[in-house]
C-alpha cells in the first residue's frame, strides 16, 4: 500500500455552541464535545483508509478550557499514525474569539479507529508519512502510547515494549 500524508485526511468541523448544548454554567457539555470530536475523527479515518471505520478507543481527552455558550468551536483532526488496521487520530479543539477572530486552543484528544470490511473484520490501512515537525513528534509518540496501552491491557509484556524501555533505561 502506498503511504499517505496526514494532510490528506485532515478534517475541520466548525460550529456554534447553542443553549441546548450547555451545562448550568453555560459551557459546552463535555459529552457534546466528545461527540463532535468523534464525528471529526470518523471522517478523518474514512478519508485515510477509504473504508468503513469504527471507534476503537478514546485514548486521551484534555478538557483544558471551558467553551462558553455562543462560542465558535473548530474541531480539527488528522491521522497521527497507522498500525496494521488501526489509526491513531489526533484532535485539536479551538475557540474563536468573537471580536478578534483569533483562535485559541481549548482542548485536545486522541482517538483510535479501526478499518473494517463489510462483515466487521479489521482490514489493513495505508501507512502514514508525517511531513511537519509536529506530525513527526506525534507519529513517534503514538508508538509509545500504543505500547503503554497494550502493556496495561496485558496484551504485551513490559519487556517487549521497546519504546517504553527506552524512556526508563539507559
VOLUMGU-549420 format. One line per field, with one value per atom (N, C-alpha, C, O, CB): residue number from 1; atom name; z, x, y. Coordinates in pm, whole numbers. Atoms other than C-alpha are relative to their C-alpha. Glycine has a CB too. Layout:
N
pos	c(NUM,...)
site	c(CA,...)
Z	c(Z,...)
X	c(X,...)
Y	c(Y,...)
//
This chain:
170
pos	c(1,1,1,1,1,2,2,2,2,2,3,3,3,3,3,4,4,4,4,4,5,5,5,5,5,6,6,6,6,6,7,7,7,7,7,8,8,8,8,8,9,9,9,9,9,10,10,10,10,10,11,11,11,11,11,12,12,12,12,12,13,13,13,13,13,14,14,14,14,14,15,15,15,15,15,16,16,16,16,16,17,17,17,17,17,18,18,18,18,18,19,19,19,19,19,20,20,20,20,20,21,21,21,21,21,22,22,22,22,22,23,23,23,23,23,24,24,24,24,24,25,25,25,25,25,26,26,26,26,26,27,27,27,27,27,28,28,28,28,28,29,29,29,29,29,30,30,30,30,30,31,31,31,31,31,32,32,32,32,32,33,33,33,33,33,34,34,34,34,34,35,35,35,35,35,36,36,36,36,36,37,37,37,37,37,38,38,38,38,38,39,39,39,39,39,40,40,40,40,40,41,41,41,41,41,42,42,42,42,42,43,43,43,43,43,44,44,44,44,44,45,45,45,45,45,46,46,46,46,46,47,47,47,47,47,48,48,48,48,48,49,49,49,49,49,50,50,50,50,50,51,51,51,51,51,52,52,52,52,52,53,53,53,53,53,54,54,54,54,54,55,55,55,55,55,56,56,56,56,56,57,57,57,57,57,58,58,58,58,58,59,59,59,59,59,60,60,60,60,60,61,61,61,61,61,62,62,62,62,62,63,63,63,63,63,64,64,64,64,64,65,65,65,65,65,66,66,66,66,66,67,67,67,67,67,68,68,68,68,68,69,69,69,69,69,70,70,70,70,70,71,71,71,71,71,72,72,72,72,72,73,73,73,73,73,74,74,74,74,74,75,75,75,75,75,76,76,76,76,76,77,77,77,77,77,78,78,78,78,78,79,79,79,79,79,80,80,80,80,80,81,81,81,81,81,82,82,82,82,82,83,83,83,83,83,84,84,84,84,84,85,85,85,85,85,86,86,86,86,86,87,87,87,87,87,88,88,88,88,88,89,89,89,89,89,90,90,90,90,90,91,91,91,91,91,92,92,92,92,92,93,93,93,93,93,94,94,94,94,94,95,95,95,95,95,96,96,96,96,96,97,97,97,97,97,98,98,98,98,98,99,99,99,99,99,100,100,100,100,100,101,101,101,101,101,102,102,102,102,102,103,103,103,103,103,104,104,104,104,104,105,105,105,105,105,106,106,106,106,106,107,107,107,107,107,108,108,108,108,108,109,109,109,109,109,110,110,110,110,110,111,111,111,111,111,112,112,112,112,112,113,113,113,113,113,114,114,114,114,114,115,115,115,115,115,116,116,116,116,116,117,117,117,117,117,118,118,118,118,118,119,119,119,119,119,120,120,120,120,120,121,121,121,121,121,122,122,122,122,122,123,123,123,123,123,124,124,124,124,124,125,125,125,125,125,126,126,126,126,126,127,127,127,127,127,128,128,128,128,128,129,129,129,129,129,130,130,130,130,130,131,131,131,131,131,132,132,132,132,132,133,133,133,133,133,134,134,134,134,134,135,135,135,135,135,136,136,136,136,136,137,137,137,137,137,138,138,138,138,138,139,139,139,139,139,140,140,140,140,140,141,141,141,141,141,142,142,142,142,142,143,143,143,143,143,144,144,144,144,144,145,145,145,145,145,146,146,146,146,146,147,147,147,147,147,148,148,148,148,148,149,149,149,149,149,150,150,150,150,150,151,151,151,151,151,152,152,152,152,152,153,153,153,153,153,154,154,154,154,154,155,155,155,155,155,156,156,156,156,156,157,157,157,157,157,158,158,158,158,158,159,159,159,159,159,160,160,160,160,160,161,161,161,161,161,162,162,162,162,162,163,163,163,163,163,164,164,164,164,164,165,165,165,165,165,166,166,166,166,166,167,167,167,167,167,168,168,168,168,168,169,169,169,169,169,170,170,170,170,170)
site	c(N,CA,C,O,CB,N,CA,C,O,CB,N,CA,C,O,CB,N,CA,C,O,CB,N,CA,C,O,CB,N,CA,C,O,CB,N,CA,C,O,CB,N,CA,C,O,CB,N,CA,C,O,CB,N,CA,C,O,CB,N,CA,C,O,CB,N,CA,C,O,CB,N,CA,C,O,CB,N,CA,C,O,CB,N,CA,C,O,CB,N,CA,C,O,CB,N,CA,C,O,CB,N,CA,C,O,CB,N,CA,C,O,CB,N,CA,C,O,CB,N,CA,C,O,CB,N,CA,C,O,CB,N,CA,C,O,CB,N,CA,C,O,CB,N,CA,C,O,CB,N,CA,C,O,CB,N,CA,C,O,CB,N,CA,C,O,CB,N,CA,C,O,CB,N,CA,C,O,CB,N,CA,C,O,CB,N,CA,C,O,CB,N,CA,C,O,CB,N,CA,C,O,CB,N,CA,C,O,CB,N,CA,C,O,CB,N,CA,C,O,CB,N,CA,C,O,CB,N,CA,C,O,CB,N,CA,C,O,CB,N,CA,C,O,CB,N,CA,C,O,CB,N,CA,C,O,CB,N,CA,C,O,CB,N,CA,C,O,CB,N,CA,C,O,CB,N,CA,C,O,CB,N,CA,C,O,CB,N,CA,C,O,CB,N,CA,C,O,CB,N,CA,C,O,CB,N,CA,C,O,CB,N,CA,C,O,CB,N,CA,C,O,CB,N,CA,C,O,CB,N,CA,C,O,CB,N,CA,C,O,CB,N,CA,C,O,CB,N,CA,C,O,CB,N,CA,C,O,CB,N,CA,C,O,CB,N,CA,C,O,CB,N,CA,C,O,CB,N,CA,C,O,CB,N,CA,C,O,CB,N,CA,C,O,CB,N,CA,C,O,CB,N,CA,C,O,CB,N,CA,C,O,CB,N,CA,C,O,CB,N,CA,C,O,CB,N,CA,C,O,CB,N,CA,C,O,CB,N,CA,C,O,CB,N,CA,C,O,CB,N,CA,C,O,CB,N,CA,C,O,CB,N,CA,C,O,CB,N,CA,C,O,CB,N,CA,C,O,CB,N,CA,C,O,CB,N,CA,C,O,CB,N,CA,C,O,CB,N,CA,C,O,CB,N,CA,C,O,CB,N,CA,C,O,CB,N,CA,C,O,CB,N,CA,C,O,CB,N,CA,C,O,CB,N,CA,C,O,CB,N,CA,C,O,CB,N,CA,C,O,CB,N,CA,C,O,CB,N,CA,C,O,CB,N,CA,C,O,CB,N,CA,C,O,CB,N,CA,C,O,CB,N,CA,C,O,CB,N,CA,C,O,CB,N,CA,C,O,CB,N,CA,C,O,CB,N,CA,C,O,CB,N,CA,C,O,CB,N,CA,C,O,CB,N,CA,C,O,CB,N,CA,C,O,CB,N,CA,C,O,CB,N,CA,C,O,CB,N,CA,C,O,CB,N,CA,C,O,CB,N,CA,C,O,CB,N,CA,C,O,CB,N,CA,C,O,CB,N,CA,C,O,CB,N,CA,C,O,CB,N,CA,C,O,CB,N,CA,C,O,CB,N,CA,C,O,CB,N,CA,C,O,CB,N,CA,C,O,CB,N,CA,C,O,CB,N,CA,C,O,CB,N,CA,C,O,CB,N,CA,C,O,CB,N,CA,C,O,CB,N,CA,C,O,CB,N,CA,C,O,CB,N,CA,C,O,CB,N,CA,C,O,CB,N,CA,C,O,CB,N,CA,C,O,CB,N,CA,C,O,CB,N,CA,C,O,CB,N,CA,C,O,CB,N,CA,C,O,CB,N,CA,C,O,CB,N,CA,C,O,CB,N,CA,C,O,CB,N,CA,C,O,CB,N,CA,C,O,CB,N,CA,C,O,CB,N,CA,C,O,CB,N,CA,C,O,CB,N,CA,C,O,CB,N,CA,C,O,CB,N,CA,C,O,CB,N,CA,C,O,CB,N,CA,C,O,CB,N,CA,C,O,CB,N,CA,C,O,CB,N,CA,C,O,CB,N,CA,C,O,CB,N,CA,C,O,CB,N,CA,C,O,CB,N,CA,C,O,CB,N,CA,C,O,CB,N,CA,C,O,CB,N,CA,C,O,CB,N,CA,C,O,CB,N,CA,C,O,CB,N,CA,C,O,CB,N,CA,C,O,CB,N,CA,C,O,CB,N,CA,C,O,CB,N,CA,C,O,CB,N,CA,C,O,CB,N,CA,C,O,CB,N,CA,C,O,CB,N,CA,C,O,CB,N,CA,C,O,CB)
Z	c(0,0,0,67,121,7,-82,126,174,-125,-117,217,-37,-152,58,15,264,98,194,23,-88,425,93,54,-82,-92,731,-62,-33,128,61,525,-90,-118,-81,86,303,78,20,-71,-80,592,94,167,80,-96,779,-15,-125,-18,-3,882,94,205,45,-81,1013,7,-95,-57,-23,1165,85,193,69,-75,1279,28,-60,-77,-40,1471,116,176,40,-107,1722,122,106,-47,-122,2086,29,50,122,-19,2134,141,210,-103,-138,2459,40,153,18,-35,2446,16,55,-103,-8,2440,120,132,-127,-111,2761,135,151,0,-138,3129,79,21,69,-79,3417,8,43,140,2,3389,-138,-161,42,137,3024,-80,-165,1,77,2898,-73,-28,93,81,2632,85,152,-123,-67,2780,-53,-173,-19,42,2774,-97,-193,121,89,2613,-140,-238,58,131,2333,-75,-195,15,64,2266,-43,-152,96,37,2270,-129,-215,114,121,2007,-122,-229,17,112,1787,-41,-159,37,30,1817,-67,-160,129,59,1736,-147,-231,80,139,1420,-89,-198,-6,79,1300,-20,-131,69,9,1377,-93,-165,139,88,1197,-147,-229,30,137,881,-37,-148,-16,24,911,-30,-126,120,19,946,-135,-204,114,128,648,-117,-216,-9,107,435,-19,-132,30,10,517,-59,-149,137,37,472,-120,-190,117,101,228,26,-67,-141,-44,425,114,165,46,-118,695,120,130,15,-119,1025,125,124,-11,-127,1384,109,105,37,-115,1705,85,131,83,-84,1896,143,238,-57,-135,2188,-2,-104,64,-26,2326,95,213,61,-76,2446,96,202,-94,-80,2584,-33,-149,-27,18,2636,105,223,12,-94,2793,-16,-118,-24,-2,2880,69,187,74,-57,2932,23,112,-88,-8,2881,-27,-120,-101,22,2914,-131,-170,119,126,2592,24,33,-116,-37,2664,-110,-229,39,87,2512,-103,-69,82,106,2179,-67,-167,54,59,2105,-136,-162,93,125,1758,28,65,-119,-34,1803,-128,-212,98,113,1548,52,139,-82,-33,1579,-122,-231,39,111,1365,32,139,-27,-24,1330,-119,-234,31,107,1134,53,174,-52,-38,1135,49,-19,-120,-52,1355,-22,-33,148,29,1299,-37,9,121,32,1147,47,58,-152,-33,1255,-105,-219,151,103,1079,-52,-169,55,39,1076,75,50,23,-83,1326,-37,-95,147,24,1301,127,186,-119,-111,1582,-62,-155,84,49,1523,109,221,-42,-95,1696,-29,-144,-9,15,1756,81,200,44,-67,1839,-6,-108,-66,-7,1951,25,115,113,-5,1901,28,-19,-130,-22,2026,-72,-57,154,73,1803,81,119,-140,-70,1980,-88,-205,36,79,1870,-56,-163,85,45,1840,-90,-194,120,77,1710,-109,-207,92,96,1521,26,-47,-139,-33,1683,62,146,97,-54,1755,109,91,-112,-111,2087,24,20,129,-24,2160,134,235,-3,-121,2414,54,174,-27,-42,2422,-106,-217,25,95,2259,39,152,-6,-27,2229,-98,-203,-11,88,2080,-3,101,49,20,1939,-84,-157,-70,88,1779,-77,-20,82,89,1483,-68,-89,-105,71,1311,-129,-129,88,128,944,-3,36,-121,5,889,-137,-210,112,123,598,27,134,-55,-12,539,110,156,-131,-107,800,137,238,-28,-127,1067,40,152,107,-31,1048,-35,-139,-76,28,1072,-131,-166,115,126,744,-1,69,-122,2,664,-50,-132,-87,42,624,-56,-22,118,54,428,111,208,-107,-97,622,-13,-111,-20,-1,712,-7,51,127,10,626,48,-26,-147,-54,854,-78,-128,147,74,692,90,80,-103,-84,954,125,158,38,-124,1272,104,172,55,-95,1484,-36,52,5,44,1276,32,72,-150,-31,1323,150,190,-47,-145,1701,42,122,73,-33,1722,-51,15,-60,57,1499,93,124,-140,-90,1727,133,185,23,-130,2045,-8,92,51,16,1904,30,88,-141,-27,1923,150,200,-72,-147,2291,63,154,59,-54,2360,-26,61,-62,33,2181,87,140,-150,-83,2367,145,209,-8,-137,2701,15,113,40,-3,2623,-2,72,-119,8,2529,128,173,-118,-127,2844,109,183,42,-104,3068,-19,78,1,29,2895,13,-4,-139,-12,2949,-133,-138,84,133,2574,-49,-156,-99,33,2571,130,229,-80,-118,2818,8,-95,-5,-13,2959,-66,-121,146,60,2839,-153,-214,40,146,2480,-46,-165,-49,33,2493,-18,71,110,26,2335,12,62,-136,-7,2308,144,179,-84,-141,2674,76,162,66,-66,2784,-25,63,-49,35,2604,87,109,-146,-86,2827,140,206,8,-139,3153,20,133,59,-14,3081,-89,-195,-34,81,2955,-79,-154,87)
X	c(84,0,88,191,-95,-74,120,-25,-138,-42,19,182,-81,-82,136,75,-42,56,124,-153,-42,26,-115,-231,48,106,-164,-89,-209,62,78,-273,-112,-207,92,104,-478,-126,-233,54,114,-705,-54,-150,38,39,-737,-149,-201,86,143,-1094,-19,34,-86,29,-1217,-151,-217,70,142,-1563,-14,46,-69,22,-1675,-148,-232,55,139,-1995,-11,89,-59,32,-2160,-50,-118,-105,53,-2232,-136,-147,99,138,-2609,-49,10,-92,49,-2814,-30,-1,-123,33,-2933,120,105,-90,-123,-2571,86,200,81,-81,-2459,-48,-162,0,29,-2443,-52,-67,127,50,-2573,95,53,-30,-95,-2255,7,91,139,4,-2340,126,168,-23,-114,-2040,-42,-131,123,29,-2048,15,117,91,-10,-2123,122,148,-130,-113,-1814,-41,31,68,48,-2018,-31,-11,-123,25,-2123,131,139,-75,-130,-1759,57,113,99,-47,-1671,-68,-2,-28,72,-1940,52,69,-151,-54,-1807,137,167,10,-133,-1454,-11,65,83,18,-1576,-43,4,-103,44,-1752,117,135,-113,-114,-1442,100,149,68,-96,-1215,-50,29,29,59,-1454,20,55,-149,-20,-1436,147,180,-48,-144,-1056,40,112,78,-34,-1027,-50,20,-58,58,-1256,79,103,-150,-79,-1059,134,180,23,-130,-734,-12,63,67,10,-850,-91,-75,-49,104,-1140,-80,-126,63,73,-1309,-95,-89,96,83,-1573,94,184,-110,-85,-1413,-86,-191,96,72,-1524,92,213,-53,-76,-1416,40,-45,-82,-50,-1196,22,-7,131,-23,-1100,18,55,122,-33,-1076,119,102,-123,-123,-716,33,93,115,-38,-683,-96,-128,149,79,-902,47,59,-155,-37,-791,-99,-100,147,92,-1065,73,51,-137,-86,-821,-71,-35,118,66,-1058,-150,-189,62,145,-1434,-33,34,-77,44,-1616,-136,-237,-5,124,-1882,-107,-78,30,115,-2227,29,84,-127,-20,-2213,135,158,-19,-133,-1854,-4,-88,94,-23,-1743,111,222,38,-93,-1570,44,-39,-65,-54,-1342,68,155,99,-60,-1253,80,26,-109,-87,-955,65,125,108,-58,-844,82,54,-110,-79,-581,65,81,108,-65,-416,141,217,4,-135,-106,89,210,-5,-77,-2,-96,-211,89,77,-126,77,199,-31,-59,-66,-56,-75,-33,49,-198,-138,-154,-5,137,-571,-50,-161,-94,45,-585,70,179,25,-53,-529,-16,-124,-73,11,-448,-35,31,134,46,-635,23,-28,-152,-27,-510,-96,-112,150,104,-773,35,67,-138,-19,-724,-132,-200,116,124,-1016,37,115,-95,-30,-1006,-126,-234,66,109,-1226,40,151,-26,-25,-1254,-53,-170,-66,42,-1262,-99,-72,123,108,-1584,37,-10,-124,-33,-1431,122,121,23,-124,-1078,10,83,118,-10,-1132,119,141,9,-118,-817,-46,-135,95,32,-832,99,220,-1,-82,-704,-32,-148,-24,22,-653,-70,-28,134,79,-908,19,33,-147,-3,-885,71,98,-142,-57,-728,-41,-81,154,36,-794,74,122,-153,-58,-654,-98,-130,143,92,-890,72,166,-133,-47,-817,-119,-223,71,101,-1020,57,177,-48,-39,-1012,-81,-203,-22,67,-1091,-52,18,96,61,-1327,-63,-96,-105,70,-1475,-151,-196,51,146,-1847,-50,-163,-61,40,-1852,48,23,55,-48,-1686,138,182,-95,-135,-1345,105,94,30,-105,-1034,73,98,101,-74,-855,114,107,-95,-117,-519,-34,-124,108,12,-489,135,239,-45,-126,-229,88,36,-28,-90,80,-9,-60,145,1,121,144,234,-72,-133,419,-9,-54,54,10,443,87,194,39,-72,554,58,176,-91,-45,575,70,62,-119,-67,780,-100,-76,82,103,465,-55,-75,-114,48,337,102,64,-30,-105,671,4,20,138,2,658,-120,-106,-4,120,302,11,-36,-126,-21,395,85,50,66,-91,683,-67,-54,129,65,480,-113,-145,-55,112,196,42,-35,-57,-46,405,16,-18,134,-12,483,-138,-158,76,137,113,-61,-126,-89,56,18,62,-8,23,-66,278,-46,-69,152,48,170,-140,-169,2,137,-192,0,-76,-79,-7,-101,54,5,87,-56,109,-107,-126,125,102,-168,-118,-181,-52,109,-424,45,-36,-55,-51,-199,20,32,-92,-17,-158,144,176,-89,-142,215,78,40,34,-86,488,79,123,95,-79,666,138,190,17,-132,995,-2,102,55,12,863,-28,-21,-110,34,770,127,166,-90,-131,1090,0,96,48,7,977,-14,38,-115,15,879,129,167,-115,-128,1204,99,177,58,-91,1390,-23,69,-15,30,1215,57,91,-149,-36,1318,139,187,-99,-130,1651,101,67,-7,-105,1979,74,166,99)
Y	c(-119,0,125,130,0,-126,349,81,91,81,-87,577,124,168,42,-124,878,103,67,-23,-107,1214,39,28,122,-45,1344,108,113,52,-108,1645,-52,20,91,58,1411,-37,-55,-123,45,1316,108,85,-121,-103,1644,34,48,127,-33,1724,117,118,-122,-117,2057,19,38,127,-23,2095,126,134,-123,-124,2441,15,-6,123,-12,2503,99,138,-138,-94,2735,-77,-179,104,61,2644,62,183,20,-45,2667,-30,-114,-68,17,2687,-145,-183,81,138,2323,-90,-206,-56,79,2204,36,-9,18,-51,2373,-52,-93,151,39,2287,121,229,-60,-114,2508,120,230,-46,-112,2719,66,153,-49,-50,2793,-30,48,148,50,2597,-127,-199,-28,119,2325,-126,-144,-6,129,1982,-76,-74,-84,82,1758,-109,-137,-62,106,1482,50,-22,-63,-60,1715,20,-4,135,-18,1798,-136,-147,71,134,1425,-47,-105,-100,40,1363,74,15,26,-77,1643,-53,-66,151,53,1506,-137,-166,-11,133,1153,11,-65,-81,-19,1277,44,-9,105,-47,1463,-114,-134,120,110,1166,-110,-172,-58,101,931,37,-47,-17,-47,1141,-12,-55,146,10,1156,-143,-169,53,141,778,-51,-124,-86,43,723,59,-9,42,-64,971,-71,-89,149,66,794,-140,-177,-6,142,436,-26,-126,-79,19,481,-127,-194,-5,118,204,39,151,-112,-19,168,3,-81,-113,-10,275,11,75,121,-4,228,54,35,-141,-49,397,-118,-194,103,109,152,47,-25,-57,-52,375,151,210,-67,-139,723,-8,-40,85,23,720,113,91,-20,-116,1069,114,138,43,-122,1374,99,65,-27,-106,1701,114,183,48,-114,1948,115,141,-36,-104,2234,133,209,22,-129,2524,-18,-88,100,5,2565,72,168,64,-60,2650,63,-8,-106,-67,2914,2,-11,140,-17,2950,108,213,35,-98,3132,-8,61,135,11,3032,-67,-153,-77,70,2935,-100,-62,100,108,2599,-70,-105,-101,74,2435,-125,-118,87,129,2067,-43,-58,-109,39,1967,-133,-149,108,133,1605,-45,-8,-102,61,1418,-127,-144,98,125,1077,33,102,-101,-22,1081,-123,-110,34,122,717,-112,-115,-41,119,396,-122,-121,-9,129,40,-98,-56,-46,92,-272,41,76,-142,-37,-198,123,170,-118,-112,87,130,132,-31,-134,460,81,85,68,-95,700,135,182,7,-129,1025,104,90,-6,-108,1341,114,155,48,-102,1606,124,116,-55,-129,1974,76,76,82,-77,2193,146,177,-54,-143,2570,80,44,46,-96,2854,129,178,26,-124,3159,117,120,-4,-120,3494,75,102,91,-62,3664,136,174,13,-136,4009,4,72,88,-8,3950,-107,-89,-13,110,3622,-90,-188,55,82,3482,-132,-134,76,133,3108,-38,-24,-106,49,2973,-146,-187,85,142,2606,-19,37,-78,23,2484,-141,-160,25,140,2105,-83,-37,-53,94,1803,-141,-167,12,139,1433,-90,-46,-22,102,1113,-116,-174,-45,112,851,-106,-76,47,107,514,-54,-86,-113,57,394,-123,-133,104,121,57,-8,12,-127,21,-1,-144,-237,28,133,-294,-25,68,-16,36,-484,-6,32,-136,3,-540,-92,-80,-42,92,-818,47,-19,-140,-54,-603,-48,-22,-33,49,-769,106,171,-132,-99,-548,-29,-144,2,11,-481,101,203,23,-90,-317,140,160,-60,-139,58,47,-10,92,-51,258,58,113,106,-64,368,152,206,-47,-146,734,49,-12,56,-61,954,144,231,-7,-136,1259,98,63,2,-103,1583,108,141,63,-112,1859,-52,-170,90,38,1858,-48,-148,119,42,1838,-138,-222,103,132,1544,-108,-218,1,98,1367,-29,-144,51,20,1421,-85,-178,135,77,1290,-143,-236,68,133,995,-85,-199,10,74,891,-30,-141,80,19,938,-103,-168,133,95,724,-143,-219,8,136,407,-22,-129,-28,12,473,-13,-93,122,8,532,-138,-195,109,132,210,-108,-194,-33,102,4,10,-93,16,-17,150,-58,-126,149,52,68,-153,-216,54,146,-291,-61,-165,-42,50,-339,7,-90,82,-16,-203,-97,-137,143,94,-430,-145,-237,26,136,-733,-69,-192,-81,59,-784,6,-46,71,-8,-709,-6,56,130,6,-796,130,182,-125,-123,-491,-12,85,36,20,-641,12,35,-137,-11,-633,143,173,-92,-139,-264,82,158,63,-60,-138,152,211,-39,-146,224,49,155,52,-38,234,-24,56,-78,28,74,112,149,-134,-109,350,123,201,37,-114,604,-18,81,20,26,435,-60,-65,-90,63,267,69,122,-150,-62,396,-104,-71,77)
//
